[in-house]
Amino acid sequence: MGHVLGQLRYWRKQLRYFAGYVDFSADVAQPRTPTPLATLRDCPRPVLLLYGFFSTRRTLEVLERRLRRDGYCVFSLNLGGFKGTFNTRGIDDLADLVRAKVERIYGRNPGLGPLTIIGHSKGGLIGAYYVKKLGGWRRTRALLTLGTPHNGTPRAYAGLALGLLARSIWQMTPMSPFIRRLQRGPWPPGVRLVSIYSRGDGVAPYPSALVETGNLPYLRNVEVDADGHRSFLYKKKIYDVLLAEMRAGEATAPVSIGKLTLVPGASPAATPATAAAAAAPNT
């Protein structure tokens, strides 16, 4: 009996950690007024926010307000998924969606400055795949991730049965084929990568959120004190760390902006034909 109770406690804990990915708040699926993209015109410091698994853009509202207050032009994208809103699609597919939408935005706003991407949890993996595998480094100044399982997370095992409906759960298991593909090859040196993590994060437990830095100045792991997985998005002390890292990246030379092309390791869905159809004219 003691063994059975121990197993029940174990799986209850795993499910509680897994629940850190999701947000079932009563208002979470309600329509949210998106940032007018017209406000991005000639903005020198645009910021793209990417939310996590089974979350929506509404979870980013506190972070978005703070960044706007500090002088950034902030926008997010609807990543679709369950009920057309929740983030359940494959990470590589979503990275290609980000690529196409970012190109359209830059095509319509030729004075837009280099992009900073902030990704929470799975959103950080989407941003990393876009930057590293889909040529997003040509647009991006920095990628900052919040509680992102760069090496996969053992907590994803608790949701394996849901992988039939949301294959990104399989992709986030430790050293999955997706994680190995993402880690293959060097990180683009023109893009600052900062992984902000916490030993108190039960969803991306230490050291799953660490990136291999190789003592390179543009690759960083920064530890913070988080009360839980979602606290990365609203805790003031974590925001202060995030802001300091963003400003440190802005002090470096801006990256050059050129035409995006398909690069080795890109998603099979992102063929040259679809890339040409999705991309808008570049500066």
SEMARGU-145032 format. One line per field, with one value per residue (C-alpha): residue number from 0; residue in one letter; z, x, y. Coordinates in pm, whole numbers. Layout:
i <- [NUM:...]
aa <- [A:...]
Z <- [Z:...]
X <- [X:...]
Y <- [Y:...]
***
This chain:
i <- [0:1:2:3:4:5:6:7:8:9:10:11:12:13:14:15:16:17:18:19:20:21:22:23:24:25:26:27:28:29:30:31:32:33:34:35:36:37:38:39:40:41:42:43:44:45:46:47:48:49:50:51:52:53:54:55:56:57:58:59:60:61:62:63:64:65:66:67:68:69:70:71:72:73:74:75:76:77:78:79:80:81:82:83:84:85:86:87:88:89:90:91:92:93:94:95:96:97:98:99:100:101:102:103:104:105:106:107:108:109:110:111:112:113:114:115:116:117:118:119:120:121:122:123:124:125:126:127:128:129:130:131:132:133:134:135:136:137:138:139:140:141:142:143:144:145:146:147:148:149:150:151:152:153:154:155:156:157:158:159:160:161:162:163:164:165:166:167:168:169:170:171:172:173:174:175:176:177:178:179:180:181:182:183:184:185:186:187:188:189:190:191:192:193:194:195:196:197:198:199:200:201:202:203:204:205:206:207:208:209:210:211:212:213:214:215:216:217:218:219:220:221:222:223:224:225:226:227:228:229:230:231:232:233:234:235:236:237:238:239:240:241:242:243:244:245:246:247:248:249:250:251:252:253:254:255:256:257:258:259:260:261:262:263:264:265:266:267:268:269:270:271:272:273:274:275:276:277:278:279:280:281:282]
aa <- [M:G:H:V:L:G:Q:L:R:Y:W:R:K:Q:L:R:Y:F:A:G:Y:V:D:F:S:A:D:V:A:Q:P:R:T:P:T:P:L:A:T:L:R:D:C:P:R:P:V:L:L:L:Y:G:F:F:S:T:R:R:T:L:E:V:L:E:R:R:L:R:R:D:G:Y:C:V:F:S:L:N:L:G:G:F:K:G:T:F:N:T:R:G:I:D:D:L:A:D:L:V:R:A:K:V:E:R:I:Y:G:R:N:P:G:L:G:P:L:T:I:I:G:H:S:K:G:G:L:I:G:A:Y:Y:V:K:K:L:G:G:W:R:R:T:R:A:L:L:T:L:G:T:P:H:N:G:T:P:R:A:Y:A:G:L:A:L:G:L:L:A:R:S:I:W:Q:M:T:P:M:S:P:F:I:R:R:L:Q:R:G:P:W:P:P:G:V:R:L:V:S:I:Y:S:R:G:D:G:V:A:P:Y:P:S:A:L:V:E:T:G:N:L:P:Y:L:R:N:V:E:V:D:A:D:G:H:R:S:F:L:Y:K:K:K:I:Y:D:V:L:L:A:E:M:R:A:G:E:A:T:A:P:V:S:I:G:K:L:T:L:V:P:G:A:S:P:A:A:T:P:A:T:A:A:A:A:A:A:P:N:T]
Z <- [0:84:-259:-432:-233:-317:-686:-664:-494:-758:-1052:-881:-852:-1218:-1328:-1111:-1278:-1619:-1530:-1504:-1883:-1913:-1812:-1760:-1625:-1693:-1916:-2086:-2412:-2434:-2728:-2665:-2851:-3039:-3068:-3384:-3615:-3747:-3420:-3525:-3815:-3781:-3430:-3340:-3067:-3163:-2929:-3021:-2734:-2773:-2517:-2390:-2433:-2398:-2311:-2500:-2569:-2262:-2035:-2172:-2076:-1764:-1944:-2247:-2039:-1860:-2182:-2342:-2035:-2081:-2441:-2648:-2934:-2833:-3032:-3018:-3268:-3249:-3262:-3317:-3190:-2980:-3042:-3271:-2973:-2741:-2828:-2910:-3261:-3343:-3249:-3592:-3764:-3534:-3595:-3967:-3895:-3701:-3992:-4244:-4022:-3925:-4292:-4373:-4085:-4199:-4557:-4449:-4203:-4375:-4099:-3828:-3616:-3528:-3346:-2986:-2912:-2565:-2532:-2227:-2191:-2528:-2679:-2623:-2825:-3105:-3106:-3095:-3393:-3591:-3522:-3566:-3828:-4034:-4088:-3826:-3713:-4005:-3837:-3469:-3225:-2921:-2798:-2429:-2292:-1966:-1814:-2151:-2147:-2398:-2326:-2300:-1973:-1790:-1697:-2057:-1994:-1783:-2095:-2348:-2404:-2524:-2786:-3039:-3024:-2945:-3082:-2924:-2598:-2760:-2895:-2543:-2390:-2295:-2599:-2835:-3209:-3221:-2932:-3091:-3426:-3262:-3076:-3385:-3513:-3361:-3243:-3479:-3331:-3428:-3194:-2816:-2647:-2279:-2089:-1771:-1545:-1186:-968:-830:-1171:-1157:-1527:-1660:-1365:-1331:-1544:-1835:-1909:-1940:-2276:-2364:-2361:-2449:-2264:-2556:-2455:-2650:-2482:-2122:-1847:-1579:-1262:-1092:-802:-944:-735:-1022:-1397:-1468:-1231:-1502:-1670:-1385:-1101:-1087:-987:-1284:-1515:-1387:-1481:-1821:-1888:-1787:-2026:-2309:-2259:-2245:-2584:-2728:-2639:-2895:-3267:-3444:-3679:-4052:-4212:-4536:-4732:-4555:-4726:-4629:-4436:-4365:-4085:-4152:-4115:-4412:-4426:-4504:-4867:-5094:-5269:-4949:-4824:-5140:-5121:-4756:-4758:-4830:-4998:-4777:-4710]
X <- [0:285:439:109:65:420:355:35:219:492:252:48:367:452:108:137:468:316:30:289:290:-81:-318:-683:-782:-1146:-1055:-748:-924:-1109:-1019:-724:-665:-338:-69:-133:155:145:312:622:702:1057:1083:1453:1391:1115:1047:864:709:647:433:458:279:-101:-90:-216:-101:-293:-25:222:26:225:556:429:316:650:850:638:686:1063:1052:1020:779:630:421:321:182:-114:52:-273:-314:-598:-917:-713:-555:-359:2:7:154:497:788:951:620:564:917:841:518:722:967:692:514:834:929:590:627:973:853:581:805:1143:1268:1229:1538:1695:1458:1479:1286:1169:1033:875:912:826:826:1202:1246:1038:1260:1579:1473:1375:1706:1937:1768:1547:1784:1624:1970:1961:1676:1755:1975:1906:1702:1620:1446:1253:1233:1295:1398:1684:1778:1421:1241:1157:824:712:695:384:200:322:-30:-130:144:-100:-279:22:346:545:519:724:964:1028:1130:1499:1724:1435:1515:1398:1624:1922:1851:1822:2152:2341:2581:2705:2483:2492:2758:2571:2281:2304:2143:2051:1880:1718:1646:1564:1640:1290:1130:954:867:1218:1414:1782:1989:1745:1731:2107:2270:2624:2819:3172:3286:3159:3052:2725:2598:2482:2297:2150:1999:1704:1474:1139:844:712:716:477:645:904:633:533:789:948:1297:1306:1194:1478:1727:1564:1579:1946:2031:1838:2025:2358:2277:2185:2532:2683:2705:2369:2338:2303:1967:1954:1731:1633:1705:1645:1938:2045:1845:1531:1186:1087:766:966:1050:1203:867:675:952:934:556:554:837:770:1017:1316:1510]
Y <- [0:235:177:256:577:674:626:830:1114:1096:1121:1392:1595:1530:1647:1957:2041:1976:2210:2485:2492:2555:2830:2743:3086:3172:3466:3324:3239:3570:3791:4021:4345:4289:4553:4761:4672:5029:5134:4940:5174:5310:5164:5118:4857:4611:4318:3997:3799:3423:3244:2887:2557:2564:2932:3235:3590:3707:3555:3814:4124:4221:4175:4367:4666:4687:4674:4946:5163:5122:5241:4924:4856:4522:4278:3912:3664:3428:3086:2898:2543:2402:2603:2825:2999:2770:2693:2319:2294:2154:2380:2370:2449:2746:2871:2876:3065:3321:3350:3421:3675:3855:3890:4041:4287:4396:4423:4666:4853:4902:5134:4872:4806:4468:4235:4120:3800:3701:3349:3189:2811:2652:3001:3013:2693:2842:3149:2940:2728:3037:3211:2912:2694:2924:3216:3438:3551:3796:3983:3928:4114:3895:3599:3590:3283:3251:2903:2740:2370:2398:2035:1912:1857:1531:1687:1641:1266:1327:1446:1189:1058:1405:1397:1257:1593:1813:1672:1953:1755:1479:1739:1872:1540:1523:1484:1414:1410:1771:1880:1705:1871:2211:2170:2055:2320:2647:2930:3233:3464:3782:3702:3727:3425:3453:3172:3303:3008:2918:2619:2668:2606:2270:2263:2320:2176:2251:2200:2150:2525:2575:2642:2541:2867:2754:3070:3279:3632:3624:3302:3338:3152:3379:3238:3408:3330:3216:3099:2890:2853:3137:3381:3449:3655:3883:3886:4232:4116:3879:4158:4376:4102:4062:4437:4454:4171:4339:4665:4484:4332:4671:4798:4561:4639:4586:4293:4353:4288:4096:3866:3547:3218:2856:2714:2353:2191:2392:2243:2026:2227:2539:2467:2731:2765:2836:3064:3272:3291:3395:3647:4011:4249:4320:4634]
***
